[in-house]
Amino acid sequence: MSLPDPDFESTLNQVSVEIEALQSALRAAIESVLPESTGARACGRALGLTRFLGWATWNLAYAPDVPAAIRSLPGVQGWKSILAALRKHGCPDGRLSNLEKAVASVTATFSRRKISVTLLRSIAVGGLDTERDAARMRSARRDARAAAEILHGVRANLNAVASIVGPPSSDGVVDLASLSLFAGLERLRPGPAWPIFRWSYHNREAGGVAPQRAPIEPGPNPPLVARLSSPGLDASELRLVEHSEHPTFEFLAPRPGRAGGLQAAFGEWTRRGSQISSTEPRADICMVVTIPTRTAILDLFLHRDVPLVGEAAAGLYAAPDPISVARMKSGDYQLIDSGRLPLEADATTPEGSGLPARWKSCDAAWRTLVDRGIRAMGGRPADFRHIRVEVPDPPLHGSVALRWRFQ
């Protein structure tokens, strides 16, 4: 039986500090010779590097977290080419020296005998080495999801969640929309009501003005969007439990005769919901898996006026310690890097807002929900970038996340 590595936490902390220092030095070097708008695809051409090395250079500099950065790290020869290219293009000696020191520090750390290849893979979790590794992980998640369905007696075929981030105001505050669609909600046996959806929480003050939250469609039980949910949906199937901060919808059971289970759509938007901070150059959104679910889809629609530097990274996180969560104040929930789980899925940039073909039965509802969310904030679909991660059999009460850098 393998025992926990006593050096994991300290090594994770050390690697994180050194990777962030390397990223900072690399960004400073790149920005001294290339315009900010260069982007990953043009970086190699501008510096005279290979396409792959140019991509790795840019995405390492702007990776939104440590695992994504580690997966972009060049080898020894790659670093020689990068440093030579930066020197050739006029990178100041001071910035080049800082980068060389950061590269040497990371290289020395990674070459330490104590940091085994297995330990590094665990720190860079998400980068499964082979298709066999990925297949085993998918199988394990599938078995865990099936067990959760049996244990709890509830399930959903699909939970699709979208976060829409509007354009920043003059003081850096953005409007937000949150959408969620559950398909195939079923009961395997009688049981207590199961919470599936809560109104989102936003800090009381964002940019000095209290956020203003509203449903994207008026109705008797906002933010439930009745016309995109199963016809005739009522409180015997899905009930609203009032709460001062988090009104919650609980799933009871589909009425007899609902073939394929229940569909429920939710949509809300918040004016001045969050502030883009100059001290936190990256952001994340996440969906918490509230019911055993066969497929989770997380979409991010990012207004084109919100900077996106590098590529977004997808992550999967274990459920936090329940006692810690119980003690948290509303809005204090954060992703914990040490709780990151392996994930074989990557962030993608699909065309349009539609769901994958196998979800044809609820695709029209999802497209309409996204369109309503965008238009509720006064935008147009063409104004937004679309980023997606799809995760089969996500762990119950775990989180699927997308992270990105805006500077």
C-alpha positions as a Markdown table, in Angstrom:
| # | Residue | x | y | z |
|---|---|---|---|---|
| 1 | Met | 0.0 | 0.0 | 0.0 |
| 2 | Ser | 1.4 | 3.4 | -1.0 |
| 3 | Leu | 1.7 | 6.0 | 1.8 |
| 4 | Pro | 1.2 | 9.7 | 1.3 |
| 5 | Asp | 4.3 | 11.5 | 0.2 |
| 6 | Pro | 5.4 | 13.7 | 3.1 |
| 7 | Asp | 7.1 | 16.1 | 0.7 |
| 8 | Phe | 4.1 | 16.6 | -1.6 |
| 9 | Glu | 2.7 | 19.8 | 0.0 |
| 10 | Ser | 6.1 | 21.4 | 0.5 |
| 11 | Thr | 7.2 | 20.5 | -3.1 |
| 12 | Leu | 3.9 | 21.8 | -4.5 |
| 13 | Asn | 4.5 | 25.1 | -2.7 |
| 14 | Gln | 8.1 | 25.3 | -3.9 |
| 15 | Val | 7.3 | 24.4 | -7.5 |
| 16 | Ser | 4.4 | 26.9 | -7.5 |
| 17 | Val | 6.6 | 29.7 | -6.3 |
| 18 | Glu | 9.3 | 29.0 | -8.8 |
| 19 | Ile | 6.9 | 28.4 | -11.7 |
| 20 | Glu | 5.2 | 31.8 | -11.0 |
| 21 | Ala | 8.6 | 33.5 | -10.9 |
| 22 | Leu | 9.6 | 31.9 | -14.2 |
| 23 | Gln | 6.3 | 33.0 | -15.8 |
| 24 | Ser | 6.8 | 36.6 | -14.5 |
| 25 | Ala | 10.3 | 36.7 | -15.9 |
| 26 | Leu | 9.3 | 35.2 | -19.2 |
| 27 | Arg | 6.3 | 37.6 | -19.6 |
| 28 | Ala | 8.6 | 40.6 | -18.9 |
| 29 | Ala | 11.1 | 39.3 | -21.5 |
| 30 | Ile | 8.4 | 38.7 | -24.2 |
| 31 | Glu | 6.7 | 42.0 | -23.6 |
| 32 | Ser | 10.0 | 43.8 | -24.1 |
| 33 | Val | 10.3 | 42.6 | -27.7 |
| 34 | Leu | 6.7 | 41.7 | -28.8 |
| 35 | Pro | 3.5 | 43.6 | -28.8 |
| 36 | Glu | 0.8 | 42.5 | -26.3 |
| 37 | Ser | -1.5 | 41.4 | -29.2 |
| 38 | Thr | 1.0 | 38.9 | -30.6 |
| 39 | Gly | -0.7 | 35.8 | -29.3 |
| 40 | Ala | 0.4 | 32.2 | -29.1 |
| 41 | Arg | 0.1 | 31.5 | -32.8 |
| 42 | Ala | 2.3 | 34.4 | -33.9 |
| 43 | Cys | 4.8 | 34.2 | -31.1 |
| 44 | Gly | 7.0 | 31.5 | -32.9 |
| 45 | Arg | 6.9 | 33.4 | -36.1 |
| 46 | Ala | 7.8 | 36.7 | -34.5 |
| 47 | Leu | 10.8 | 35.2 | -32.6 |
| 48 | Gly | 11.9 | 32.8 | -35.3 |
| 49 | Leu | 11.0 | 29.7 | -33.3 |
| 50 | Thr | 9.3 | 26.6 | -34.4 |
| 51 | Arg | 5.5 | 26.6 | -34.3 |
| 52 | Phe | 5.4 | 24.2 | -31.3 |
| 53 | Leu | 8.1 | 26.1 | -29.3 |
| 54 | Gly | 6.4 | 29.4 | -30.0 |
| 55 | Trp | 3.1 | 28.0 | -28.7 |
| 56 | Ala | 4.8 | 26.6 | -25.6 |
| 57 | Thr | 6.7 | 29.9 | -24.9 |
| 58 | Trp | 3.5 | 32.0 | -25.1 |
| 59 | Asn | 1.3 | 29.6 | -23.2 |
| 60 | Leu | 3.9 | 29.0 | -20.4 |
| 61 | Ala | 4.2 | 32.8 | -19.9 |
| 62 | Tyr | 0.4 | 33.2 | -19.6 |
| 63 | Ala | -0.7 | 29.9 | -18.3 |
| 64 | Pro | -3.5 | 30.5 | -15.7 |
| 65 | Asp | -2.2 | 27.9 | -13.2 |
| 66 | Val | 0.8 | 25.8 | -12.3 |
| 67 | Pro | -0.4 | 22.5 | -13.9 |
| 68 | Ala | -1.0 | 24.2 | -17.2 |
| 69 | Ala | 2.4 | 25.9 | -17.0 |
| 70 | Ile | 4.2 | 22.7 | -16.3 |
| 71 | Arg | 2.6 | 21.1 | -19.3 |
| 72 | Ser | 4.0 | 23.9 | -21.5 |
| 73 | Leu | 7.6 | 23.8 | -20.1 |
| 74 | Pro | 10.3 | 23.5 | -22.9 |
| 75 | Gly | 13.2 | 21.2 | -22.5 |
| 76 | Val | 16.9 | 22.2 | -22.2 |
| 77 | Gln | 17.4 | 22.7 | -25.9 |
| 78 | Gly | 14.1 | 24.6 | -26.2 |
| 79 | Trp | 15.2 | 27.1 | -23.6 |
| 80 | Lys | 18.5 | 27.7 | -25.4 |
| 81 | Ser | 16.5 | 28.5 | -28.5 |
| 82 | Ile | 14.1 | 30.8 | -26.6 |
| 83 | Leu | 16.9 | 32.7 | -24.8 |
| 84 | Ala | 18.8 | 33.1 | -28.1 |
| 85 | Ala | 15.8 | 34.4 | -29.9 |
| 86 | Leu | 14.9 | 36.9 | -27.2 |
| 87 | Arg | 18.5 | 38.1 | -27.1 |
| 88 | Lys | 18.6 | 38.5 | -30.9 |
| 89 | His | 15.4 | 40.5 | -30.9 |
| 90 | Gly | 16.7 | 43.0 | -28.4 |
| 91 | Cys | 15.5 | 41.8 | -25.0 |
| 92 | Pro | 17.2 | 44.0 | -22.3 |
| 93 | Asp | 20.1 | 42.4 | -20.5 |
| 94 | Gly | 18.4 | 42.8 | -17.1 |
| 95 | Arg | 15.2 | 41.0 | -18.2 |
| 96 | Leu | 17.2 | 38.3 | -20.0 |
| 97 | Ser | 19.3 | 37.7 | -16.9 |
| 98 | Asn | 16.2 | 37.4 | -14.7 |
| 99 | Leu | 14.8 | 34.9 | -17.1 |
| 100 | Glu | 18.0 | 32.8 | -17.2 |
| 101 | Lys | 18.1 | 32.7 | -13.4 |
| 102 | Ala | 14.4 | 31.6 | -13.2 |
| 103 | Val | 15.0 | 28.9 | -15.8 |
| 104 | Ala | 18.1 | 27.7 | -13.9 |
| 105 | Ser | 16.1 | 27.6 | -10.6 |
| 106 | Val | 13.2 | 25.6 | -12.1 |
| 107 | Thr | 15.6 | 23.2 | -13.9 |
| 108 | Ala | 17.5 | 22.6 | -10.7 |
| 109 | Thr | 14.4 | 22.0 | -8.7 |
| 110 | Phe | 13.0 | 19.6 | -11.2 |
| 111 | Ser | 16.3 | 17.7 | -11.4 |
| 112 | Arg | 16.4 | 17.1 | -7.6 |
| 113 | Arg | 16.3 | 13.4 | -6.9 |
| 114 | Lys | 13.5 | 13.8 | -4.3 |
| 115 | Ile | 11.2 | 15.1 | -7.0 |
| 116 | Ser | 10.4 | 11.9 | -8.7 |
| 117 | Val | 8.7 | 11.8 | -12.1 |
| 118 | Thr | 5.6 | 10.4 | -10.3 |
| 119 | Leu | 5.5 | 13.3 | -7.9 |
| 120 | Leu | 5.8 | 15.9 | -10.7 |
| 121 | Arg | 3.0 | 14.2 | -12.5 |
| 122 | Ser | 0.9 | 14.5 | -9.4 |
| 123 | Ile | 1.7 | 18.2 | -9.1 |
| 124 | Ala | 0.9 | 18.7 | -12.8 |
| 125 | Val | -2.3 | 16.6 | -12.3 |
| 126 | Gly | -4.5 | 16.7 | -15.4 |
| 127 | Gly | -1.6 | 15.7 | -17.7 |
| 128 | Leu | -2.2 | 12.0 | -17.9 |
| 129 | Asp | 0.6 | 10.4 | -19.7 |
| 130 | Thr | -1.0 | 7.7 | -21.8 |
| 131 | Glu | -4.4 | 6.8 | -23.3 |
| 132 | Arg | -4.4 | 3.9 | -20.9 |
| 133 | Asp | -4.1 | 6.3 | -17.9 |
| 134 | Ala | -6.9 | 8.3 | -19.3 |
| 135 | Ala | -9.1 | 5.3 | -19.9 |
| 136 | Arg | -8.5 | 4.0 | -16.3 |
| 137 | Met | -9.5 | 7.4 | -14.9 |
| 138 | Arg | -12.6 | 7.6 | -17.0 |
| 139 | Ser | -13.6 | 4.1 | -15.9 |
| 140 | Ala | -13.0 | 5.0 | -12.3 |
| 141 | Arg | -15.2 | 8.1 | -12.5 |
| 142 | Arg | -17.9 | 6.1 | -14.3 |
| 143 | Asp | -17.9 | 3.5 | -11.6 |
| 144 | Ala | -18.1 | 6.2 | -8.9 |
| 145 | Arg | -20.9 | 8.0 | -10.6 |
| 146 | Ala | -22.9 | 4.7 | -11.0 |
| 147 | Ala | -22.3 | 3.9 | -7.3 |
| 148 | Ala | -23.5 | 7.4 | -6.3 |
| 149 | Glu | -26.7 | 6.9 | -8.3 |
| 150 | Ile | -27.4 | 3.7 | -6.5 |
| 151 | Leu | -26.5 | 5.1 | -3.1 |
| 152 | His | -28.5 | 8.3 | -3.4 |
| 153 | Gly | -31.3 | 7.1 | -5.7 |
| 154 | Val | -31.1 | 10.2 | -8.0 |
| 155 | Arg | -29.3 | 11.0 | -11.3 |
| 156 | Ala | -29.1 | 13.4 | -14.2 |
| 157 | Asn | -28.0 | 12.6 | -17.7 |
| 158 | Leu | -26.6 | 16.1 | -18.4 |
| 159 | Asn | -25.8 | 19.3 | -16.4 |
| 160 | Ala | -24.7 | 22.1 | -18.7 |
| 161 | Val | -23.6 | 25.4 | -17.0 |
| 162 | Ala | -22.7 | 28.6 | -18.6 |
| 163 | Ser | -21.1 | 31.8 | -17.2 |
| 164 | Ile | -21.3 | 34.9 | -19.3 |
| 165 | Val | -18.9 | 37.7 | -18.5 |
| 166 | Gly | -19.9 | 41.1 | -19.9 |
| 167 | Pro | -17.7 | 44.0 | -21.0 |
| 168 | Pro | -15.8 | 45.9 | -18.2 |
| 169 | Ser | -17.0 | 49.3 | -17.2 |
| 170 | Ser | -14.6 | 52.2 | -16.7 |
| 171 | Asp | -13.8 | 51.0 | -13.2 |
| 172 | Gly | -13.3 | 47.4 | -14.3 |
| 173 | Val | -16.6 | 46.0 | -13.1 |
| 174 | Val | -18.4 | 43.4 | -15.3 |
| 175 | Asp | -21.9 | 42.1 | -15.5 |
| 176 | Leu | -22.4 | 38.4 | -15.1 |
| 177 | Ala | -25.0 | 35.8 | -16.2 |
| 178 | Ser | -25.3 | 32.3 | -14.9 |
| 179 | Leu | -27.2 | 29.6 | -16.7 |
| 180 | Ser | -27.8 | 26.0 | -15.9 |
| 181 | Leu | -29.7 | 23.2 | -17.7 |
| 182 | Phe | -30.4 | 19.8 | -16.2 |
| 183 | Ala | -31.6 | 17.0 | -18.5 |
| 184 | Gly | -32.8 | 13.5 | -17.6 |
| 185 | Leu | -33.4 | 14.2 | -13.9 |
| 186 | Glu | -34.7 | 10.9 | -12.5 |
| 187 | Arg | -35.4 | 9.1 | -9.2 |
| 188 | Leu | -34.3 | 5.5 | -8.9 |
| 189 | Arg | -36.3 | 5.1 | -5.7 |
| 190 | Pro | -38.3 | 7.3 | -3.3 |
| 191 | Gly | -36.1 | 9.6 | -1.2 |
| 192 | Pro | -35.8 | 13.1 | 0.4 |
| 193 | Ala | -35.8 | 16.2 | -1.7 |
| 194 | Trp | -32.4 | 16.7 | -3.4 |
| 195 | Pro | -30.9 | 20.2 | -3.8 |
| 196 | Ile | -29.7 | 20.9 | -7.3 |
| 197 | Phe | -29.6 | 24.6 | -7.9 |
| 198 | Arg | -29.0 | 27.8 | -5.9 |
| 199 | Trp | -29.2 | 31.4 | -6.8 |
| 200 | Ser | -25.6 | 32.5 | -7.3 |
| 201 | Tyr | -23.9 | 34.7 | -4.7 |
| 202 | His | -22.0 | 37.9 | -5.4 |
| 203 | Asn | -20.1 | 40.1 | -2.9 |
| 204 | Arg | -22.2 | 42.9 | -1.5 |
| 205 | Glu | -20.1 | 45.6 | -3.0 |
| 206 | Ala | -18.4 | 45.3 | -6.4 |
| 207 | Gly | -16.7 | 48.6 | -7.4 |
| 208 | Gly | -18.5 | 50.5 | -4.7 |
| 209 | Val | -22.0 | 49.6 | -6.0 |
| 210 | Ala | -24.1 | 46.8 | -4.7 |
| 211 | Pro | -24.7 | 44.1 | -7.4 |
| 212 | Gln | -28.2 | 43.9 | -8.8 |
| 213 | Arg | -29.4 | 40.3 | -9.5 |
| 214 | Ala | -32.4 | 39.4 | -11.6 |
| 215 | Pro | -33.8 | 36.4 | -13.5 |
| 216 | Ile | -33.3 | 36.4 | -17.3 |
| 217 | Glu | -37.0 | 35.6 | -17.7 |
| 218 | Pro | -39.8 | 36.7 | -15.3 |
| 219 | Gly | -41.9 | 33.9 | -14.0 |
| 220 | Pro | -43.5 | 32.4 | -10.9 |
| 221 | Asn | -40.3 | 30.8 | -9.6 |
| 222 | Pro | -37.3 | 32.7 | -10.8 |
| 223 | Pro | -34.7 | 32.0 | -11.9 |
| 224 | Leu | -36.4 | 28.9 | -13.3 |
| 225 | Val | -37.1 | 29.4 | -17.0 |
| 226 | Ala | -40.4 | 27.6 | -17.3 |
| 227 | Arg | -40.7 | 27.6 | -21.1 |
| 228 | Leu | -37.3 | 25.9 | -21.5 |
| 229 | Ser | -38.1 | 23.3 | -18.8 |
| 230 | Ser | -40.4 | 20.2 | -19.0 |
| 231 | Pro | -44.0 | 21.3 | -19.7 |
| 232 | Gly | -46.2 | 21.5 | -16.7 |
| 233 | Leu | -43.3 | 21.4 | -14.2 |
| 234 | Asp | -44.7 | 22.2 | -10.8 |
| 235 | Ala | -43.8 | 22.1 | -7.1 |
| 236 | Ser | -44.5 | 18.4 | -6.8 |
| 237 | Glu | -41.4 | 17.8 | -9.0 |
| 238 | Leu | -39.2 | 20.7 | -8.3 |
| 239 | Arg | -39.8 | 23.0 | -5.4 |
| 240 | Leu | -38.2 | 26.3 | -4.3 |
| 241 | Val | -37.0 | 26.6 | -0.8 |
| 242 | Glu | -36.6 | 30.3 | 0.3 |
| 243 | His | -33.4 | 31.5 | 1.9 |
| 244 | Ser | -32.1 | 35.0 | 2.6 |
| 245 | Glu | -28.9 | 34.5 | 0.5 |
| 246 | His | -29.3 | 31.3 | -1.4 |
| 247 | Pro | -32.9 | 30.4 | -2.5 |
| 248 | Thr | -32.6 | 26.7 | -3.5 |
| 249 | Phe | -34.4 | 24.5 | -5.9 |
| 250 | Glu | -34.9 | 20.9 | -4.8 |
| 251 | Phe | -35.7 | 17.9 | -7.0 |
| 252 | Leu | -38.3 | 15.6 | -5.7 |
| 253 | Ala | -39.3 | 13.2 | -8.5 |
| 254 | Pro | -40.7 | 13.4 | -12.1 |
| 255 | Arg | -44.4 | 12.8 | -12.3 |
| 256 | Pro | -45.4 | 9.4 | -13.7 |
| 257 | Gly | -45.3 | 9.3 | -17.5 |
| 258 | Arg | -42.4 | 11.7 | -18.0 |
| 259 | Ala | -40.3 | 9.6 | -20.4 |
| 260 | Gly | -36.6 | 10.3 | -20.1 |
| 261 | Gly | -36.9 | 12.2 | -16.8 |
| 262 | Leu | -37.2 | 15.9 | -16.1 |
| 263 | Gln | -35.6 | 18.9 | -17.8 |
| 264 | Ala | -35.0 | 22.1 | -15.8 |
| 265 | Ala | -33.5 | 25.4 | -17.0 |
| 266 | Phe | -32.3 | 28.3 | -14.8 |
| 267 | Gly | -31.0 | 31.7 | -15.8 |
| 268 | Glu | -30.0 | 34.8 | -13.9 |
| 269 | Trp | -27.9 | 37.9 | -14.5 |
| 270 | Thr | -26.1 | 40.3 | -12.2 |
| 271 | Arg | -25.4 | 43.8 | -13.0 |
| 272 | Arg | -21.9 | 44.8 | -11.7 |
| 273 | Gly | -21.4 | 41.3 | -10.4 |
| 274 | Ser | -17.6 | 41.2 | -10.2 |
| 275 | Gln | -14.5 | 43.3 | -10.6 |
| 276 | Ile | -11.5 | 42.6 | -12.7 |
| 277 | Ser | -8.7 | 43.1 | -10.2 |
| 278 | Ser | -5.3 | 44.7 | -11.2 |
| 279 | Thr | -3.7 | 42.6 | -8.4 |
| 280 | Glu | -5.2 | 39.3 | -9.5 |
| 281 | Pro | -4.3 | 38.8 | -13.2 |
| 282 | Arg | -6.3 | 35.6 | -13.6 |
| 283 | Ala | -9.8 | 34.5 | -12.9 |
| 284 | Asp | -11.8 | 31.2 | -12.8 |
| 285 | Ile | -15.3 | 30.0 | -13.0 |
| 286 | Cys | -16.5 | 26.7 | -11.7 |
| 287 | Met | -19.6 | 24.5 | -11.5 |
| 288 | Val | -20.2 | 22.3 | -8.5 |
| 289 | Val | -21.7 | 18.9 | -9.3 |
| 290 | Thr | -24.8 | 18.8 | -7.2 |
| 291 | Ile | -26.3 | 15.5 | -8.4 |
| 292 | Pro | -24.8 | 12.2 | -9.9 |
| 293 | Thr | -24.4 | 13.3 | -13.5 |
| 294 | Arg | -23.3 | 11.4 | -16.6 |
| 295 | Thr | -22.0 | 14.4 | -18.4 |
| 296 | Ala | -21.0 | 17.9 | -17.2 |
| 297 | Ile | -20.5 | 20.8 | -19.7 |
| 298 | Leu | -19.1 | 24.1 | -18.5 |
| 299 | Asp | -19.2 | 27.0 | -21.0 |
| 300 | Leu | -17.6 | 30.4 | -20.6 |
| 301 | Phe | -18.7 | 33.2 | -22.8 |
| 302 | Leu | -16.2 | 36.0 | -22.4 |
| 303 | His | -16.9 | 39.4 | -23.9 |
| 304 | Arg | -14.2 | 40.4 | -26.4 |
| 305 | Asp | -13.5 | 43.6 | -24.4 |
| 306 | Val | -12.4 | 41.4 | -21.5 |
| 307 | Pro | -8.7 | 40.5 | -22.1 |
| 308 | Leu | -7.8 | 36.9 | -22.6 |
| 309 | Val | -4.1 | 36.2 | -22.7 |
| 310 | Gly | -2.8 | 32.7 | -23.6 |
| 311 | Glu | -5.2 | 29.9 | -23.4 |
| 312 | Ala | -7.8 | 28.9 | -20.8 |
| 313 | Ala | -7.2 | 25.8 | -18.8 |
| 314 | Ala | -9.7 | 23.2 | -17.6 |
| 315 | Gly | -9.5 | 21.6 | -14.2 |
| 316 | Leu | -11.4 | 19.0 | -12.0 |
| 317 | Tyr | -11.4 | 19.4 | -8.2 |
| 318 | Ala | -12.4 | 17.1 | -5.4 |
| 319 | Ala | -15.1 | 18.2 | -3.0 |
| 320 | Pro | -13.6 | 20.3 | -0.2 |
| 321 | Asp | -13.7 | 19.1 | 3.4 |
| 322 | Pro | -17.4 | 19.3 | 4.4 |
| 323 | Ile | -16.6 | 20.7 | 7.8 |
| 324 | Ser | -14.5 | 23.5 | 6.2 |
| 325 | Val | -17.3 | 24.3 | 3.8 |
| 326 | Ala | -19.9 | 24.4 | 6.6 |
| 327 | Arg | -17.8 | 27.1 | 8.3 |
| 328 | Met | -17.3 | 29.2 | 5.2 |
| 329 | Lys | -19.1 | 32.4 | 4.8 |
| 330 | Ser | -21.1 | 32.9 | 1.6 |
| 331 | Gly | -18.8 | 33.7 | -1.3 |
| 332 | Asp | -15.7 | 32.3 | 0.3 |
| 333 | Tyr | -15.6 | 29.1 | -1.7 |
| 334 | Gln | -12.3 | 28.7 | -3.5 |
| 335 | Leu | -10.7 | 26.1 | -5.6 |
| 336 | Ile | -7.8 | 24.4 | -3.7 |
| 337 | Asp | -4.9 | 23.4 | -6.0 |
| 338 | Ser | -3.9 | 20.5 | -3.7 |
| 339 | Gly | -7.4 | 19.0 | -4.3 |
| 340 | Arg | -7.0 | 18.9 | -8.1 |
| 341 | Leu | -7.9 | 15.6 | -9.7 |
| 342 | Pro | -6.6 | 14.2 | -13.0 |
| 343 | Leu | -8.6 | 15.3 | -16.0 |
| 344 | Glu | -8.1 | 14.1 | -19.6 |
| 345 | Ala | -10.4 | 16.8 | -21.0 |
| 346 | Asp | -9.1 | 20.1 | -22.4 |
| 347 | Ala | -10.6 | 23.4 | -22.8 |
| 348 | Thr | -12.0 | 23.9 | -26.4 |
| 349 | Thr | -13.3 | 26.8 | -28.4 |
| 350 | Pro | -16.4 | 25.4 | -30.2 |
| 351 | Glu | -18.2 | 27.3 | -32.9 |
| 352 | Gly | -21.6 | 28.6 | -31.7 |
| 353 | Ser | -23.3 | 27.8 | -28.5 |
| 354 | Gly | -24.8 | 24.5 | -29.4 |
| 355 | Leu | -24.4 | 21.3 | -27.4 |
| 356 | Pro | -22.6 | 18.2 | -28.8 |
| 357 | Ala | -24.7 | 16.2 | -31.3 |
| 358 | Arg | -25.8 | 13.5 | -28.9 |
| 359 | Trp | -27.7 | 16.1 | -26.8 |
| 360 | Lys | -30.0 | 17.0 | -29.7 |
| 361 | Ser | -33.1 | 16.7 | -27.5 |
| 362 | Cys | -32.1 | 19.7 | -25.4 |
| 363 | Asp | -29.8 | 21.6 | -27.8 |
| 364 | Ala | -32.5 | 24.1 | -28.8 |
| 365 | Ala | -33.3 | 24.9 | -25.2 |
| 366 | Trp | -29.6 | 25.4 | -24.4 |
| 367 | Arg | -29.1 | 27.7 | -27.4 |
| 368 | Thr | -32.1 | 29.7 | -26.4 |
| 369 | Leu | -31.0 | 29.9 | -22.8 |
| 370 | Val | -27.5 | 31.2 | -23.8 |
| 371 | Asp | -29.0 | 33.7 | -26.2 |
| 372 | Arg | -31.4 | 35.0 | -23.5 |
| 373 | Gly | -28.5 | 35.3 | -21.1 |
| 374 | Ile | -26.4 | 37.3 | -23.5 |
| 375 | Arg | -29.3 | 39.6 | -24.6 |
| 376 | Ala | -30.4 | 40.2 | -20.9 |
| 377 | Met | -27.0 | 41.9 | -20.5 |
| 378 | Gly | -27.5 | 44.0 | -23.7 |
| 379 | Gly | -25.0 | 42.0 | -25.8 |
| 380 | Arg | -24.9 | 40.0 | -29.0 |
| 381 | Pro | -23.5 | 36.4 | -29.4 |
| 382 | Ala | -20.9 | 37.7 | -31.8 |
| 383 | Asp | -19.5 | 39.9 | -29.0 |
| 384 | Phe | -18.3 | 36.9 | -27.0 |
| 385 | Arg | -15.6 | 34.3 | -27.1 |
| 386 | His | -16.8 | 30.8 | -26.3 |
| 387 | Ile | -14.7 | 28.3 | -24.2 |
| 388 | Arg | -15.9 | 24.9 | -23.1 |
| 389 | Val | -14.9 | 21.9 | -21.1 |
| 390 | Glu | -16.9 | 18.6 | -21.2 |
| 391 | Val | -16.3 | 16.1 | -18.4 |
| 392 | Pro | -17.9 | 12.6 | -18.4 |
| 393 | Asp | -19.0 | 11.3 | -15.0 |
| 394 | Pro | -17.7 | 14.1 | -12.8 |
| 395 | Pro | -17.4 | 13.3 | -9.1 |
| 396 | Leu | -20.4 | 14.2 | -7.0 |
| 397 | His | -19.9 | 17.5 | -5.1 |
| 398 | Gly | -16.6 | 18.1 | -7.0 |
| 399 | Ser | -16.0 | 21.1 | -9.2 |
| 400 | Val | -15.4 | 21.5 | -12.9 |
| 401 | Ala | -13.4 | 24.7 | -13.6 |
| 402 | Leu | -12.1 | 27.0 | -16.4 |
| 403 | Arg | -9.2 | 29.3 | -15.6 |
| 404 | Trp | -7.8 | 32.1 | -17.7 |
| 405 | Arg | -5.5 | 35.1 | -17.5 |
| 406 | Phe | -6.5 | 38.6 | -18.5 |
| 407 | Gln | -3.0 | 40.1 | -18.1 |
